Amino acid sequence: MAKKASLLIIFLTVFIDLVGFGIVLPMLPLYSKEFGASGMIAGGIVAAYSLMQFIFSPMWGRLSDRIGRRPVLLMSTAGACLSYVVFAYACLEQSVLLLLISRLTAGICGANLSVASAYIADISPPEDRSKRMGLIGMAFGFGFILGPVLGALSAGWFGVTGPGWVAAGICGFNLILAFFILGESRKPESDPAPPSPRLGQMMRILKRPQLGTLVCVFFLATFCFTCFESTFAVLFAGTHDDPGKFAFREPAISETSEGVNWSASSGAEVQEGDVLGRRKDESVVTAATTGRFVLNENEASINTTKTMAYWLMAFCGLIGAIVQGGCIGPLVKTLGEKKLIVFGLAMVGVSLAVLPFCSGQLGLWSIMLGLSLFAVSSSVYRAPTFGLISLNASSDEQGEVMGVTQSVGSLARIIGPLFALGLMDVWKELPYLICAVIAVIGSFVAASKIESPQAESGKAAEK
């Protein structure tokens, strides 16, 4: 019973951690740009989390070997809670520096995933470890679906600071839950947290023909996905000075706007009920909804496009969860891993080439169609890629190979935002078109270099 309770708390810890991440991440680059950051600086703010996690996560793992998993998980969760509080204040003050500090703090304290994996290893017999490790993947998927939904709701209810406060509240609840329920799992005989791969390990694995190709394909795919993730809100909603491809507006007030002396400045973020101005009879005029106030020749409206961007990210996450949860197994049996990787990357390229040319003139259906294609195709290649990487590694090097793969993925998540948001300052569509080419190149590499498990089995039999 105690182990089941601990597994539930670990699941909730990872799930809630990813919910908070999913609340903040979609709007982070857009807020950075709105607060005056250039594309490269906005990219640096987005990449700060992955960079700090890459550096500090192994240190937290080693610390958990010395002092136990529970205190490290508690410290990590408390740090995440603090980072979201700083994020909320950054949005309130419109401070680029505070945004950067919030993401650096979140990355430094971002030990939950690695230490949670060690915790599950501590309390699971060898035959149950793989199944129980799947809980982390499940929590990851659910967190990224629910995060944008809560982000959309909190932004609509509480305005620009809402996502930060809600994420902080969720992490605070997680901290209290873990403090009172989560026990210590670390025993003297427990396996240590896996060390971070060294450069020599990475080079040795990359030099192996099949493993090297698969890891490189994984890097390209992760790079393209990260570029999309860090630019979508900017492409879709844009800023006050540089509008995006779509604009959703609602009347600023429920009555006529004639004869109103507006006190709110155009471009200001307002919440429902905020005072926008006064009429000639001194009656107060308040906002009918939450969003960016827009005043054009005394015609007042509120731009709600950012909230719509949140809902579209949630739409992507839902489609991805459905594909990964119910379709991957039958597709692998029917087509095999190689064909899924090749097809998935090719369709990622097609969707990335289409997305930047969807616009309000074409209608919302165009972006939803493009996002559907992207969500399906990016979900189709992920599990088969990991599957083939695992199949090409012997049983005594699974941990090392997966560690190298995750490190390569972290590198893509560090470089991607800098690359994509920097290029957006040159031409908004450019990172999407370049990533489309990269994805198609990855598809060709996979088609020509990757061997299916059946082919490899045949070669082994001949030998």
C-alpha positions in Angstrom: 0.0 0.0 0.0 2.8 2.4 0.9 4.6 1.7 -2.4 1.3 2.3 -4.3 0.8 5.6 -2.5 4.4 6.6 -3.3 3.9 5.8 -7.0 0.8 7.9 -7.0 2.6 10.8 -5.5 5.5 10.5 -7.9 3.0 10.4 -10.8 1.3 13.5 -9.4 4.7 15.2 -8.8 5.7 14.8 -12.5 2.2 15.4 -13.8 1.8 18.7 -11.8 5.4 19.7 -12.6 4.6 19.3 -16.3 1.2 21.1 -15.9 3.0 24.1 -14.6 5.5 23.9 -17.4 2.7 23.6 -20.0 0.9 26.6 -18.5 3.9 28.9 -18.8 5.8 27.7 -21.9 3.4 28.5 -24.7 3.3 32.2 -23.9 6.9 32.7 -22.6 8.4 33.7 -26.0 5.4 36.0 -26.8 5.6 37.7 -23.4 9.4 38.2 -23.8 8.8 39.9 -27.2 6.0 42.0 -25.8 8.2 43.2 -23.0 10.8 44.5 -25.4 13.2 41.5 -25.9 14.7 40.9 -29.3 14.3 37.5 -31.0 17.7 36.2 -29.8 17.1 37.4 -26.2 13.6 35.8 -26.2 15.2 32.6 -27.5 17.8 32.8 -24.7 15.0 33.1 -22.1 13.2 30.1 -23.5 16.5 28.1 -23.8 17.6 29.1 -20.2 15.4 26.4 -18.6 16.9 23.5 -20.7 20.5 24.8 -20.3 20.2 25.0 -16.5 18.5 21.6 -16.3 21.3 20.1 -18.5 23.9 21.5 -16.1 22.2 21.0 -12.8 20.1 17.8 -13.1 23.1 15.4 -12.8 24.1 17.4 -9.6 20.7 16.9 -8.1 20.9 13.2 -9.0 24.2 12.8 -7.2 22.8 14.8 -4.2 19.8 12.5 -4.1 22.2 9.5 -3.8 23.8 11.1 -0.7 20.8 12.7 1.1 17.9 10.8 -0.3 15.3 11.3 -3.1 12.6 12.9 -0.9 14.5 16.0 0.2 15.7 16.6 -3.4 12.2 16.3 -4.8 10.9 18.7 -2.1 13.6 21.2 -2.9 13.0 20.9 -6.6 9.3 21.4 -6.3 9.7 24.4 -4.0 12.1 25.9 -6.5 9.6 25.4 -9.3 6.9 27.1 -7.2 9.3 30.1 -6.6 10.1 30.3 -10.3 6.4 30.6 -11.2 5.9 33.4 -8.6 8.8 35.3 -10.2 7.2 34.6 -13.6 3.9 36.2 -12.4 5.8 39.3 -11.1 7.7 39.5 -14.4 4.4 39.6 -16.3 3.0 42.2 -13.9 6.1 44.4 -14.2 6.7 43.6 -17.8 10.3 42.8 -17.0 12.5 40.8 -19.3 15.1 40.4 -16.6 12.6 38.8 -14.2 11.4 36.5 -17.0 15.0 35.3 -17.4 15.5 34.9 -13.7 12.2 32.8 -13.4 13.4 30.4 -16.2 16.9 30.1 -14.8 15.5 29.3 -11.4 13.1 26.7 -12.9 15.9 25.1 -14.8 18.3 25.0 -11.8 15.6 23.4 -9.7 14.4 21.1 -12.5 15.4 17.8 -11.0 12.0 16.2 -10.7 12.1 14.0 -13.8 15.5 12.5 -13.2 15.1 12.0 -9.4 11.5 10.7 -9.9 12.9 8.0 -12.2 15.5 7.1 -9.6 12.7 7.0 -7.0 10.6 4.5 -9.1 13.7 2.4 -9.6 14.2 2.3 -5.8 10.8 0.9 -5.1 10.2 -1.3 -8.1 11.5 -4.9 -8.6 13.4 -5.3 -11.9 10.5 -7.0 -13.7 8.2 -4.0 -13.0 10.5 -1.1 -13.7 9.7 -0.6 -17.4 6.0 -0.7 -16.7 6.3 1.8 -13.8 8.6 4.1 -15.7 5.8 4.4 -18.2 3.9 6.3 -15.5 6.4 9.2 -16.1 5.6 9.2 -19.8 1.9 9.1 -19.1 2.3 12.0 -16.6 4.3 13.9 -19.2 1.6 13.6 -21.8 -1.3 14.5 -19.6 0.6 17.4 -18.1 1.2 18.9 -21.6 -2.5 18.6 -22.5 -3.9 20.1 -19.2 -1.2 22.8 -19.0 -2.3 24.8 -22.0 -5.9 24.4 -21.0 -5.3 25.8 -17.6 -3.1 28.5 -19.2 -6.0 29.5 -21.4 -8.5 29.5 -18.5 -6.2 31.4 -16.1 -5.3 34.0 -18.8 -9.0 34.5 -19.4 -9.9 34.8 -15.8 -6.9 36.6 -14.3 -5.2 38.3 -17.2 -1.5 38.3 -18.1 -0.3 37.3 -14.6 -2.9 34.5 -14.3 -0.8 31.6 -15.8 2.1 32.4 -13.4 0.0 32.5 -10.3 -2.0 29.3 -11.2 1.3 27.4 -12.0 2.7 28.6 -8.6 -0.5 27.5 -6.8 -0.4 24.1 -8.5 3.3 23.5 -7.5 2.6 24.7 -4.0 -0.2 22.1 -3.7 2.2 19.5 -5.0 4.8 20.5 -2.5 2.4 20.2 0.4 1.1 16.8 -0.9 4.7 15.4 -1.3 5.8 16.8 2.1 3.1 15.0 4.0 2.7 11.8 2.0 5.9 11.0 0.1 8.3 8.7 2.0 12.0 8.2 1.4 12.9 5.5 -1.1 16.7 5.6 -1.0 18.2 2.5 0.5 21.9 1.6 0.8 21.6 -1.0 -1.9 19.6 1.3 -4.3 21.0 2.0 -7.7 22.5 5.5 -7.9 20.9 8.1 -10.1 22.4 7.7 -13.6 25.4 10.0 -14.3 25.3 12.5 -17.2 26.9 11.1 -20.4 30.4 12.3 -21.0 31.7 13.5 -24.4 33.6 10.3 -24.9 30.4 8.2 -24.4 28.5 10.4 -26.8 31.1 10.2 -29.5 31.4 6.4 -29.1 27.6 5.9 -29.5 27.4 8.4 -32.4 30.1 6.5 -34.3 28.1 3.3 -34.3 26.3 3.3 -37.7 22.7 2.5 -36.7 22.7 4.1 -33.2 24.5 7.2 -34.5 22.0 7.7 -37.3 19.0 7.2 -35.0 20.3 9.6 -32.4 21.0 12.2 -35.1 17.5 11.8 -36.5 16.2 12.2 -33.0 18.2 15.4 -32.7 16.8 16.8 -35.9 13.2 15.9 -35.0 13.5 17.4 -31.5 15.1 20.6 -33.0 12.2 21.1 -35.4 9.6 20.4 -32.6 11.3 22.9 -30.3 11.5 25.5 -33.0 7.7 25.2 -33.5 7.0 25.2 -29.8 9.0 28.3 -29.1 7.6 30.3 -32.0 4.0 29.3 -32.5 2.4 31.9 -30.2 4.5 34.7 -31.8 3.5 33.5 -35.3 -0.2 33.1 -34.4 -0.9 36.0 -32.0 2.1 38.4 -32.5 2.6 41.5 -30.3 0.9 44.9 -30.3 3.6 46.4 -32.5 4.0 43.3 -34.7 0.7 41.5 -35.1 0.6 37.8 -35.9 -1.3 35.8 -38.5 -4.6 35.8 -36.7 -6.6 38.3 -34.6 -9.6 37.5 -32.5 -11.3 40.5 -31.0 -14.4 41.1 -28.9 -16.1 44.4 -28.1 -14.3 46.1 -25.2 -17.6 47.1 -23.5 -21.1 45.7 -23.7 -22.7 49.0 -24.5 -22.0 51.5 -27.3 -18.6 53.2 -27.2 -19.8 56.6 -28.3 -19.0 59.5 -26.0 -16.5 57.5 -23.9 -13.3 59.2 -22.6 -10.9 56.3 -22.7 -8.3 56.2 -19.9 -6.8 52.8 -20.8 -4.0 53.0 -23.4 -4.2 51.0 -26.6 -2.0 47.9 -26.2 -2.5 47.6 -22.5 -3.4 44.2 -21.0 -6.8 44.4 -19.2 -8.9 42.0 -17.2 -12.7 41.7 -17.2 -14.1 44.4 -15.0 -11.1 46.8 -15.3 -12.0 50.5 -15.7 -11.4 51.5 -19.3 -12.8 55.1 -19.2 -15.7 57.3 -18.3 -18.7 58.6 -20.1 -19.7 62.3 -20.1 -22.1 61.6 -17.2 -19.0 60.3 -15.2 -20.3 56.7 -15.3 -17.6 54.1 -15.4 -16.9 51.9 -18.4 -15.4 48.5 -17.6 -13.8 45.8 -19.8 -16.2 43.1 -21.0 -13.5 40.4 -21.2 -9.8 39.8 -20.6 -7.1 40.5 -23.2 -5.2 43.3 -25.0 -7.1 46.6 -25.2 -7.1 48.0 -28.7 -8.4 51.5 -29.5 -8.7 52.5 -33.2 -10.5 55.8 -34.0 -12.6 55.6 -30.8 -13.7 52.0 -31.7 -12.6 49.9 -28.8 -12.0 46.2 -28.8 -10.1 43.6 -26.8 -7.7 41.2 -28.5 -8.1 37.6 -27.2 -5.8 36.0 -29.6 -3.3 34.9 -27.0 -6.0 32.9 -25.2 -6.9 31.2 -28.5 -3.2 30.3 -29.0 -3.3 28.5 -25.6 -6.4 26.5 -26.7 -4.7 25.6 -30.0 -1.7 24.2 -28.1 -4.0 22.2 -26.0 -5.7 20.9 -29.2 -2.2 19.8 -30.4 -1.5 18.0 -27.2 -4.8 16.2 -27.2 -4.3 14.9 -30.7 -0.7 13.8 -29.8 -1.9 12.0 -26.8 -4.6 10.1 -28.8 -2.1 9.1 -31.4 0.6 8.0 -29.0 -1.9 6.3 -26.6 -4.0 4.4 -29.1 -2.5 4.3 -32.5 1.3 3.7 -32.2 1.1 0.0 -31.4 -1.1 -1.0 -34.3 0.8 1.2 -36.7 4.2 -0.3 -35.7 2.7 -3.8 -36.2 1.3 -2.8 -39.6 4.1 -0.6 -41.1 7.1 -1.1 -38.9 9.3 1.4 -37.1 11.3 2.6 -40.0 8.4 3.5 -42.2 6.7 5.4 -39.4 9.9 7.4 -38.7 10.3 8.3 -42.4 6.6 9.1 -42.9 6.4 11.1 -39.7 9.4 13.3 -40.4 8.3 13.9 -44.0 4.8 15.0 -42.8 6.4 17.2 -40.1 8.2 18.9 -43.0 5.0 19.4 -44.9 3.1 20.8 -41.9 5.9 23.2 -41.0 5.9 24.5 -44.6 2.2 25.0 -44.5 1.7 26.6 -41.0 3.3 30.0 -41.5 1.0 30.7 -44.5 -2.2 30.0 -42.6 -3.9 33.3 -41.7 -7.1 34.9 -40.6 -8.0 35.5 -44.3 -8.0 31.7 -44.8 -9.9 31.1 -41.6 -9.3 29.3 -38.3 -9.8 25.9 -40.0 -6.5 26.4 -42.0 -4.4 26.6 -38.8 -6.3 23.8 -37.2 -5.7 21.5 -40.2 -2.0 22.4 -40.2 -1.7 21.8 -36.5 -3.5 18.5 -36.8 -1.1 17.3 -39.4 1.9 18.5 -37.3 0.5 16.9 -34.1 -0.1 13.5 -35.8 3.2 13.4 -37.6 5.3 14.5 -34.7 3.6 11.9 -32.5 4.1 9.1 -35.1 7.9 9.1 -35.2 8.7 9.6 -31.5 8.0 6.2 -30.0 9.4 4.2 -33.0 12.6 6.2 -32.8 13.1 5.4 -29.1 12.1 1.8 -29.8 14.8 1.4 -32.5 17.4 3.1 -30.3 16.6 0.7 -27.5 16.7 -2.3 -29.9 20.1 -1.3 -31.2 21.6 -1.1 -27.7 22.6 -4.2 -25.7 20.9 -4.9 -22.4 24.0 -3.7 -20.4 24.1 -0.3 -22.1 20.5 0.7 -22.2 20.9 3.4 -19.6 24.0 4.8 -21.2 22.4 5.0 -24.7 19.2 6.5 -23.4 21.2 9.0 -21.4 23.1 10.1 -24.5 19.8 10.3 -26.4 18.3 12.6 -23.8 21.4 14.8 -23.7 21.2 15.2 -27.4 17.5 16.1 -27.1 18.5 18.7 -24.4 21.0 20.2 -26.8 18.3 20.6 -29.4 16.0 22.3 -26.9 18.8 24.7 -26.1 19.8 25.6 -29.6 16.3 25.5 -31.2 14.7 28.6 -29.5 17.8 30.8 -30.1 17.8 29.8 -33.8 14.0 30.1 -34.4 13.2 33.2 -32.5 16.4 34.9 -33.8 15.4 34.2 -37.4 11.9 35.5 -36.8 13.3 39.0 -36.5 14.5 38.6 -40.1 11.4 37.0 -41.5 8.6 35.5 -39.5 8.1 32.5 -41.8 11.9 31.7 -42.1 12.4 29.3 -39.2 9.4 27.3 -40.3 10.6 26.9 -43.8 14.2 26.0 -42.7 12.8 23.4 -40.2 10.6 22.0 -42.9 13.7 21.4 -45.1 15.6 19.9 -42.0 12.6 17.5 -41.3 12.5 16.3 -44.9 16.3 15.8 -44.9 15.9 13.8 -41.7 13.3 11.7 -43.5 15.6 11.0 -46.4 18.4 10.1 -43.9 16.1 7.7 -42.1 15.0 6.1 -45.3 18.5 5.5 -46.6 20.4 4.8 -43.4 18.1 3.1 -40.9 17.6 -0.6 -41.1 14.4 -2.2 -39.9 14.7 -4.8 -37.0 13.8 -7.6 -39.5 16.6 -6.7 -41.8 19.1 -6.6 -38.9 17.8 -10.0 -37.7 18.4 -11.4 -41.2 22.0 -10.1 -41.3 22.7 -11.5 -37.8 21.3 -14.9 -38.9 23.5 -15.0 -42.0 26.6 -14.3 -39.8 
